[in-house]
Amino acid sequence: MKEQEIGYISNYFKNIKVAIIELTKGSLETGDTVHFKGNTTDFKVTVDSMQIEHEQVEKVKKNDSLGLKVSEKVRKSDKVFKVID
């Protein structure tokens, strides 16, 4: 499976398990699979829902900052990849 780097983690709220992603290239839609990779981070999740400024969105694009619920801990500066089938 191919992967495209699309952004990085700028913040993480551990009490609600939400990662803040800065999208530096490409786009992301509900249903896409993302891969989080860092020094101690390495897992994938399917995007169920995303938010921008507490508003539910179906699609995000380059330069957007979004919130995404994650299953594991992520760290600032971890890289975010979109899995391409």
Phi and psi restraints in degrees (range 20) as a CNS / XPLOR table:
assign (resid 1 and name C) (resid 2 and name N)
       (resid 2 and name CA) (resid 2 and name C) 1.0 -86.7 20.0 2
assign (resid 2 and name N) (resid 2 and name CA)
       (resid 2 and name C) (resid 3 and name N) 1.0 154.5 20.0 2
assign (resid 2 and name C) (resid 3 and name N)
       (resid 3 and name CA) (resid 3 and name C) 1.0 -134.5 20.0 2
assign (resid 3 and name N) (resid 3 and name CA)
       (resid 3 and name C) (resid 4 and name N) 1.0 146.2 20.0 2
assign (resid 3 and name C) (resid 4 and name N)
       (resid 4 and name CA) (resid 4 and name C) 1.0 -122.7 20.0 2
assign (resid 4 and name N) (resid 4 and name CA)
       (resid 4 and name C) (resid 5 and name N) 1.0 127.3 20.0 2
assign (resid 4 and name C) (resid 5 and name N)
       (resid 5 and name CA) (resid 5 and name C) 1.0 -69.6 20.0 2
assign (resid 5 and name N) (resid 5 and name CA)
       (resid 5 and name C) (resid 6 and name N) 1.0 126.6 20.0 2
assign (resid 5 and name C) (resid 6 and name N)
       (resid 6 and name CA) (resid 6 and name C) 1.0 -119.9 20.0 2
assign (resid 6 and name N) (resid 6 and name CA)
       (resid 6 and name C) (resid 7 and name N) 1.0 -10.9 20.0 2
assign (resid 6 and name C) (resid 7 and name N)
       (resid 7 and name CA) (resid 7 and name C) 1.0 173.7 20.0 2
assign (resid 7 and name N) (resid 7 and name CA)
       (resid 7 and name C) (resid 8 and name N) 1.0 -161.6 20.0 2
assign (resid 7 and name C) (resid 8 and name N)
       (resid 8 and name CA) (resid 8 and name C) 1.0 -148.9 20.0 2
assign (resid 8 and name N) (resid 8 and name CA)
       (resid 8 and name C) (resid 9 and name N) 1.0 163.6 20.0 2
assign (resid 8 and name C) (resid 9 and name N)
       (resid 9 and name CA) (resid 9 and name C) 1.0 -83.5 20.0 2
assign (resid 9 and name N) (resid 9 and name CA)
       (resid 9 and name C) (resid 10 and name N) 1.0 126.1 20.0 2
assign (resid 9 and name C) (resid 10 and name N)
       (resid 10 and name CA) (resid 10 and name C) 1.0 -103.5 20.0 2
assign (resid 10 and name N) (resid 10 and name CA)
       (resid 10 and name C) (resid 11 and name N) 1.0 -18.4 20.0 2
assign (resid 10 and name C) (resid 11 and name N)
       (resid 11 and name CA) (resid 11 and name C) 1.0 -164.0 20.0 2
assign (resid 11 and name N) (resid 11 and name CA)
       (resid 11 and name C) (resid 12 and name N) 1.0 160.8 20.0 2
assign (resid 11 and name C) (resid 12 and name N)
       (resid 12 and name CA) (resid 12 and name C) 1.0 -145.6 20.0 2
assign (resid 12 and name N) (resid 12 and name CA)
       (resid 12 and name C) (resid 13 and name N) 1.0 129.4 20.0 2
assign (resid 12 and name C) (resid 13 and name N)
       (resid 13 and name CA) (resid 13 and name C) 1.0 -106.7 20.0 2
assign (resid 13 and name N) (resid 13 and name CA)
       (resid 13 and name C) (resid 14 and name N) 1.0 99.4 20.0 2
assign (resid 13 and name C) (resid 14 and name N)
       (resid 14 and name CA) (resid 14 and name C) 1.0 -67.7 20.0 2
assign (resid 14 and name N) (resid 14 and name CA)
       (resid 14 and name C) (resid 15 and name N) 1.0 -29.7 20.0 2
assign (resid 14 and name C) (resid 15 and name N)
       (resid 15 and name CA) (resid 15 and name C) 1.0 -67.0 20.0 2
assign (resid 15 and name N) (resid 15 and name CA)
       (resid 15 and name C) (resid 16 and name N) 1.0 -27.9 20.0 2
assign (resid 15 and name C) (resid 16 and name N)
       (resid 16 and name CA) (resid 16 and name C) 1.0 -116.3 20.0 2
assign (resid 16 and name N) (resid 16 and name CA)
       (resid 16 and name C) (resid 17 and name N) 1.0 3.8 20.0 2
assign (resid 16 and name C) (resid 17 and name N)
       (resid 17 and name CA) (resid 17 and name C) 1.0 53.9 20.0 2
assign (resid 17 and name N) (resid 17 and name CA)
       (resid 17 and name C) (resid 18 and name N) 1.0 50.4 20.0 2
assign (resid 17 and name C) (resid 18 and name N)
       (resid 18 and name CA) (resid 18 and name C) 1.0 -118.4 20.0 2
assign (resid 18 and name N) (resid 18 and name CA)
       (resid 18 and name C) (resid 19 and name N) 1.0 128.4 20.0 2
assign (resid 18 and name C) (resid 19 and name N)
       (resid 19 and name CA) (resid 19 and name C) 1.0 -99.1 20.0 2
assign (resid 19 and name N) (resid 19 and name CA)
       (resid 19 and name C) (resid 20 and name N) 1.0 138.4 20.0 2
assign (resid 19 and name C) (resid 20 and name N)
       (resid 20 and name CA) (resid 20 and name C) 1.0 -99.1 20.0 2
assign (resid 20 and name N) (resid 20 and name CA)
       (resid 20 and name C) (resid 21 and name N) 1.0 120.3 20.0 2
assign (resid 20 and name C) (resid 21 and name N)
       (resid 21 and name CA) (resid 21 and name C) 1.0 -110.4 20.0 2
assign (resid 21 and name N) (resid 21 and name CA)
       (resid 21 and name C) (resid 22 and name N) 1.0 131.1 20.0 2
assign (resid 21 and name C) (resid 22 and name N)
       (resid 22 and name CA) (resid 22 and name C) 1.0 -97.6 20.0 2
assign (resid 22 and name N) (resid 22 and name CA)
       (resid 22 and name C) (resid 23 and name N) 1.0 115.3 20.0 2
assign (resid 22 and name C) (resid 23 and name N)
       (resid 23 and name CA) (resid 23 and name C) 1.0 -85.2 20.0 2
assign (resid 23 and name N) (resid 23 and name CA)
       (resid 23 and name C) (resid 24 and name N) 1.0 114.2 20.0 2
assign (resid 23 and name C) (resid 24 and name N)
       (resid 24 and name CA) (resid 24 and name C) 1.0 -98.3 20.0 2
assign (resid 24 and name N) (resid 24 and name CA)
       (resid 24 and name C) (resid 25 and name N) 1.0 -16.0 20.0 2
assign (resid 24 and name C) (resid 25 and name N)
       (resid 25 and name CA) (resid 25 and name C) 1.0 -162.2 20.0 2
assign (resid 25 and name N) (resid 25 and name CA)
       (resid 25 and name C) (resid 26 and name N) 1.0 158.4 20.0 2
assign (resid 25 and name C) (resid 26 and name N)
       (resid 26 and name CA) (resid 26 and name C) 1.0 75.2 20.0 2
assign (resid 26 and name N) (resid 26 and name CA)
       (resid 26 and name C) (resid 27 and name N) 1.0 -159.2 20.0 2
assign (resid 26 and name C) (resid 27 and name N)
       (resid 27 and name CA) (resid 27 and name C) 1.0 -145.5 20.0 2
assign (resid 27 and name N) (resid 27 and name CA)
       (resid 27 and name C) (resid 28 and name N) 1.0 169.7 20.0 2
assign (resid 27 and name C) (resid 28 and name N)
       (resid 28 and name CA) (resid 28 and name C) 1.0 -145.8 20.0 2
assign (resid 28 and name N) (resid 28 and name CA)
       (resid 28 and name C) (resid 29 and name N) 1.0 137.6 20.0 2
assign (resid 28 and name C) (resid 29 and name N)
       (resid 29 and name CA) (resid 29 and name C) 1.0 -129.5 20.0 2
assign (resid 29 and name N) (resid 29 and name CA)
       (resid 29 and name C) (resid 30 and name N) 1.0 158.5 20.0 2
assign (resid 29 and name C) (resid 30 and name N)
       (resid 30 and name CA) (resid 30 and name C) 1.0 -57.2 20.0 2
assign (resid 30 and name N) (resid 30 and name CA)
       (resid 30 and name C) (resid 31 and name N) 1.0 133.5 20.0 2
assign (resid 30 and name C) (resid 31 and name N)
       (resid 31 and name CA) (resid 31 and name C) 1.0 101.1 20.0 2
assign (resid 31 and name N) (resid 31 and name CA)
       (resid 31 and name C) (resid 32 and name N) 1.0 -19.3 20.0 2
assign (resid 31 and name C) (resid 32 and name N)
       (resid 32 and name CA) (resid 32 and name C) 1.0 -69.6 20.0 2
assign (resid 32 and name N) (resid 32 and name CA)
       (resid 32 and name C) (resid 33 and name N) 1.0 157.4 20.0 2
assign (resid 32 and name C) (resid 33 and name N)
       (resid 33 and name CA) (resid 33 and name C) 1.0 -106.4 20.0 2
assign (resid 33 and name N) (resid 33 and name CA)
       (resid 33 and name C) (resid 34 and name N) 1.0 132.9 20.0 2
assign (resid 33 and name C) (resid 34 and name N)
       (resid 34 and name CA) (resid 34 and name C) 1.0 -118.2 20.0 2
assign (resid 34 and name N) (resid 34 and name CA)
       (resid 34 and name C) (resid 35 and name N) 1.0 148.9 20.0 2
assign (resid 34 and name C) (resid 35 and name N)
       (resid 35 and name CA) (resid 35 and name C) 1.0 -118.7 20.0 2
assign (resid 35 and name N) (resid 35 and name CA)
       (resid 35 and name C) (resid 36 and name N) 1.0 122.4 20.0 2
assign (resid 35 and name C) (resid 36 and name N)
       (resid 36 and name CA) (resid 36 and name C) 1.0 -98.3 20.0 2
assign (resid 36 and name N) (resid 36 and name CA)
       (resid 36 and name C) (resid 37 and name N) 1.0 128.7 20.0 2
assign (resid 36 and name C) (resid 37 and name N)
       (resid 37 and name CA) (resid 37 and name C) 1.0 -137.4 20.0 2
assign (resid 37 and name N) (resid 37 and name CA)
       (resid 37 and name C) (resid 38 and name N) 1.0 130.7 20.0 2
assign (resid 37 and name C) (resid 38 and name N)
       (resid 38 and name CA) (resid 38 and name C) 1.0 -155.9 20.0 2
assign (resid 38 and name N) (resid 38 and name CA)
       (resid 38 and name C) (resid 39 and name N) 1.0 -168.3 20.0 2
assign (resid 38 and name C) (resid 39 and name N)
       (resid 39 and name CA) (resid 39 and name C) 1.0 -57.5 20.0 2
assign (resid 39 and name N) (resid 39 and name CA)
       (resid 39 and name C) (resid 40 and name N) 1.0 -42.4 20.0 2
assign (resid 39 and name C) (resid 40 and name N)
       (resid 40 and name CA) (resid 40 and name C) 1.0 -123.6 20.0 2
assign (resid 40 and name N) (resid 40 and name CA)
       (resid 40 and name C) (resid 41 and name N) 1.0 10.2 20.0 2
assign (resid 40 and name C) (resid 41 and name N)
       (resid 41 and name CA) (resid 41 and name C) 1.0 -113.7 20.0 2
assign (resid 41 and name N) (resid 41 and name CA)
       (resid 41 and name C) (resid 42 and name N) 1.0 134.0 20.0 2
assign (resid 41 and name C) (resid 42 and name N)
       (resid 42 and name CA) (resid 42 and name C) 1.0 -166.2 20.0 2
assign (resid 42 and name N) (resid 42 and name CA)
       (resid 42 and name C) (resid 43 and name N) 1.0 90.0 20.0 2
assign (resid 42 and name C) (resid 43 and name N)
       (resid 43 and name CA) (resid 43 and name C) 1.0 -155.7 20.0 2
assign (resid 43 and name N) (resid 43 and name CA)
       (resid 43 and name C) (resid 44 and name N) 1.0 164.3 20.0 2
assign (resid 43 and name C) (resid 44 and name N)
       (resid 44 and name CA) (resid 44 and name C) 1.0 -121.6 20.0 2
assign (resid 44 and name N) (resid 44 and name CA)
       (resid 44 and name C) (resid 45 and name N) 1.0 149.1 20.0 2
assign (resid 44 and name C) (resid 45 and name N)
       (resid 45 and name CA) (resid 45 and name C) 1.0 -139.7 20.0 2
assign (resid 45 and name N) (resid 45 and name CA)
       (resid 45 and name C) (resid 46 and name N) 1.0 152.6 20.0 2
assign (resid 45 and name C) (resid 46 and name N)
       (resid 46 and name CA) (resid 46 and name C) 1.0 -93.2 20.0 2
assign (resid 46 and name N) (resid 46 and name CA)
       (resid 46 and name C) (resid 47 and name N) 1.0 134.2 20.0 2
assign (resid 46 and name C) (resid 47 and name N)
       (resid 47 and name CA) (resid 47 and name C) 1.0 -74.0 20.0 2
assign (resid 47 and name N) (resid 47 and name CA)
       (resid 47 and name C) (resid 48 and name N) 1.0 111.9 20.0 2
assign (resid 47 and name C) (resid 48 and name N)
       (resid 48 and name CA) (resid 48 and name C) 1.0 -90.8 20.0 2
assign (resid 48 and name N) (resid 48 and name CA)
       (resid 48 and name C) (resid 49 and name N) 1.0 -41.7 20.0 2
assign (resid 48 and name C) (resid 49 and name N)
       (resid 49 and name CA) (resid 49 and name C) 1.0 -156.2 20.0 2
assign (resid 49 and name N) (resid 49 and name CA)
       (resid 49 and name C) (resid 50 and name N) 1.0 151.3 20.0 2
assign (resid 49 and name C) (resid 50 and name N)
       (resid 50 and name CA) (resid 50 and name C) 1.0 -133.9 20.0 2
assign (resid 50 and name N) (resid 50 and name CA)
       (resid 50 and name C) (resid 51 and name N) 1.0 154.5 20.0 2
assign (resid 50 and name C) (resid 51 and name N)
       (resid 51 and name CA) (resid 51 and name C) 1.0 -135.3 20.0 2
assign (resid 51 and name N) (resid 51 and name CA)
       (resid 51 and name C) (resid 52 and name N) 1.0 143.5 20.0 2
assign (resid 51 and name C) (resid 52 and name N)
       (resid 52 and name CA) (resid 52 and name C) 1.0 -123.5 20.0 2
assign (resid 52 and name N) (resid 52 and name CA)
       (resid 52 and name C) (resid 53 and name N) 1.0 121.5 20.0 2
assign (resid 52 and name C) (resid 53 and name N)
       (resid 53 and name CA) (resid 53 and name C) 1.0 51.0 20.0 2
assign (resid 53 and name N) (resid 53 and name CA)
       (resid 53 and name C) (resid 54 and name N) 1.0 46.4 20.0 2
assign (resid 53 and name C) (resid 54 and name N)
       (resid 54 and name CA) (resid 54 and name C) 1.0 65.9 20.0 2
assign (resid 54 and name N) (resid 54 and name CA)
       (resid 54 and name C) (resid 55 and name N) 1.0 12.8 20.0 2
assign (resid 54 and name C) (resid 55 and name N)
       (resid 55 and name CA) (resid 55 and name C) 1.0 -107.9 20.0 2
assign (resid 55 and name N) (resid 55 and name CA)
       (resid 55 and name C) (resid 56 and name N) 1.0 130.8 20.0 2
assign (resid 55 and name C) (resid 56 and name N)
       (resid 56 and name CA) (resid 56 and name C) 1.0 -65.6 20.0 2
assign (resid 56 and name N) (resid 56 and name CA)
       (resid 56 and name C) (resid 57 and name N) 1.0 132.8 20.0 2
assign (resid 56 and name C) (resid 57 and name N)
       (resid 57 and name CA) (resid 57 and name C) 1.0 -132.2 20.0 2
assign (resid 57 and name N) (resid 57 and name CA)
       (resid 57 and name C) (resid 58 and name N) 1.0 153.6 20.0 2
assign (resid 57 and name C) (resid 58 and name N)
       (resid 58 and name CA) (resid 58 and name C) 1.0 -96.9 20.0 2
assign (resid 58 and name N) (resid 58 and name CA)
       (resid 58 and name C) (resid 59 and name N) 1.0 -26.0 20.0 2
assign (resid 58 and name C) (resid 59 and name N)
       (resid 59 and name CA) (resid 59 and name C) 1.0 -144.9 20.0 2
assign (resid 59 and name N) (resid 59 and name CA)
       (resid 59 and name C) (resid 60 and name N) 1.0 141.5 20.0 2
assign (resid 59 and name C) (resid 60 and name N)
       (resid 60 and name CA) (resid 60 and name C) 1.0 -128.1 20.0 2
assign (resid 60 and name N) (resid 60 and name CA)
       (resid 60 and name C) (resid 61 and name N) 1.0 158.1 20.0 2
assign (resid 60 and name C) (resid 61 and name N)
       (resid 61 and name CA) (resid 61 and name C) 1.0 -132.8 20.0 2
assign (resid 61 and name N) (resid 61 and name CA)
       (resid 61 and name C) (resid 62 and name N) 1.0 177.2 20.0 2
assign (resid 61 and name C) (resid 62 and name N)
       (resid 62 and name CA) (resid 62 and name C) 1.0 -47.4 20.0 2
assign (resid 62 and name N) (resid 62 and name CA)
       (resid 62 and name C) (resid 63 and name N) 1.0 139.8 20.0 2
assign (resid 62 and name C) (resid 63 and name N)
       (resid 63 and name CA) (resid 63 and name C) 1.0 76.6 20.0 2
assign (resid 63 and name N) (resid 63 and name CA)
       (resid 63 and name C) (resid 64 and name N) 1.0 2.0 20.0 2
assign (resid 63 and name C) (resid 64 and name N)
       (resid 64 and name CA) (resid 64 and name C) 1.0 -82.2 20.0 2
assign (resid 64 and name N) (resid 64 and name CA)
       (resid 64 and name C) (resid 65 and name N) 1.0 152.0 20.0 2
assign (resid 64 and name C) (resid 65 and name N)
       (resid 65 and name CA) (resid 65 and name C) 1.0 -117.7 20.0 2
assign (resid 65 and name N) (resid 65 and name CA)
       (resid 65 and name C) (resid 66 and name N) 1.0 119.8 20.0 2
assign (resid 65 and name C) (resid 66 and name N)
       (resid 66 and name CA) (resid 66 and name C) 1.0 -129.1 20.0 2
assign (resid 66 and name N) (resid 66 and name CA)
       (resid 66 and name C) (resid 67 and name N) 1.0 157.3 20.0 2
assign (resid 66 and name C) (resid 67 and name N)
       (resid 67 and name CA) (resid 67 and name C) 1.0 -103.4 20.0 2
assign (resid 67 and name N) (resid 67 and name CA)
       (resid 67 and name C) (resid 68 and name N) 1.0 136.0 20.0 2
assign (resid 67 and name C) (resid 68 and name N)
       (resid 68 and name CA) (resid 68 and name C) 1.0 -139.1 20.0 2
assign (resid 68 and name N) (resid 68 and name CA)
       (resid 68 and name C) (resid 69 and name N) 1.0 127.9 20.0 2
assign (resid 68 and name C) (resid 69 and name N)
       (resid 69 and name CA) (resid 69 and name C) 1.0 -70.8 20.0 2
assign (resid 69 and name N) (resid 69 and name CA)
       (resid 69 and name C) (resid 70 and name N) 1.0 132.0 20.0 2
assign (resid 69 and name C) (resid 70 and name N)
       (resid 70 and name CA) (resid 70 and name C) 1.0 -124.6 20.0 2
assign (resid 70 and name N) (resid 70 and name CA)
       (resid 70 and name C) (resid 71 and name N) 1.0 158.5 20.0 2
assign (resid 70 and name C) (resid 71 and name N)
       (resid 71 and name CA) (resid 71 and name C) 1.0 -89.4 20.0 2
assign (resid 71 and name N) (resid 71 and name CA)
       (resid 71 and name C) (resid 72 and name N) 1.0 -21.2 20.0 2
assign (resid 71 and name C) (resid 72 and name N)
       (resid 72 and name CA) (resid 72 and name C) 1.0 -131.4 20.0 2
assign (resid 72 and name N) (resid 72 and name CA)
       (resid 72 and name C) (resid 73 and name N) 1.0 168.9 20.0 2
assign (resid 72 and name C) (resid 73 and name N)
       (resid 73 and name CA) (resid 73 and name C) 1.0 -71.0 20.0 2
assign (resid 73 and name N) (resid 73 and name CA)
       (resid 73 and name C) (resid 74 and name N) 1.0 136.6 20.0 2
assign (resid 73 and name C) (resid 74 and name N)
       (resid 74 and name CA) (resid 74 and name C) 1.0 -118.5 20.0 2
assign (resid 74 and name N) (resid 74 and name CA)
       (resid 74 and name C) (resid 75 and name N) 1.0 163.5 20.0 2
assign (resid 74 and name C) (resid 75 and name N)
       (resid 75 and name CA) (resid 75 and name C) 1.0 -126.3 20.0 2
assign (resid 75 and name N) (resid 75 and name CA)
       (resid 75 and name C) (resid 76 and name N) 1.0 152.9 20.0 2
assign (resid 75 and name C) (resid 76 and name N)
       (resid 76 and name CA) (resid 76 and name C) 1.0 -53.2 20.0 2
assign (resid 76 and name N) (resid 76 and name CA)
       (resid 76 and name C) (resid 77 and name N) 1.0 139.2 20.0 2
assign (resid 76 and name C) (resid 77 and name N)
       (resid 77 and name CA) (resid 77 and name C) 1.0 78.9 20.0 2
assign (resid 77 and name N) (resid 77 and name CA)
       (resid 77 and name C) (resid 78 and name N) 1.0 -3.3 20.0 2
assign (resid 77 and name C) (resid 78 and name N)
       (resid 78 and name CA) (resid 78 and name C) 1.0 -58.8 20.0 2
assign (resid 78 and name N) (resid 78 and name CA)
       (resid 78 and name C) (resid 79 and name N) 1.0 145.7 20.0 2
assign (resid 78 and name C) (resid 79 and name N)
       (resid 79 and name CA) (resid 79 and name C) 1.0 -87.1 20.0 2
assign (resid 79 and name N) (resid 79 and name CA)
       (resid 79 and name C) (resid 80 and name N) 1.0 149.0 20.0 2
assign (resid 79 and name C) (resid 80 and name N)
       (resid 80 and name CA) (resid 80 and name C) 1.0 -118.5 20.0 2
assign (resid 80 and name N) (resid 80 and name CA)
       (resid 80 and name C) (resid 81 and name N) 1.0 126.9 20.0 2
assign (resid 80 and name C) (resid 81 and name N)
       (resid 81 and name CA) (resid 81 and name C) 1.0 -119.4 20.0 2
assign (resid 81 and name N) (resid 81 and name CA)
       (resid 81 and name C) (resid 82 and name N) 1.0 143.5 20.0 2
assign (resid 81 and name C) (resid 82 and name N)
       (resid 82 and name CA) (resid 82 and name C) 1.0 -95.9 20.0 2
assign (resid 82 and name N) (resid 82 and name CA)
       (resid 82 and name C) (resid 83 and name N) 1.0 127.9 20.0 2
assign (resid 82 and name C) (resid 83 and name N)
       (resid 83 and name CA) (resid 83 and name C) 1.0 -82.1 20.0 2
assign (resid 83 and name N) (resid 83 and name CA)
       (resid 83 and name C) (resid 84 and name N) 1.0 126.5 20.0 2
assign (resid 83 and name C) (resid 84 and name N)
       (resid 84 and name CA) (resid 84 and name C) 1.0 -112.2 20.0 2
assign (resid 84 and name N) (resid 84 and name CA)
       (resid 84 and name C) (resid 85 and name N) 1.0 122.2 20.0 2
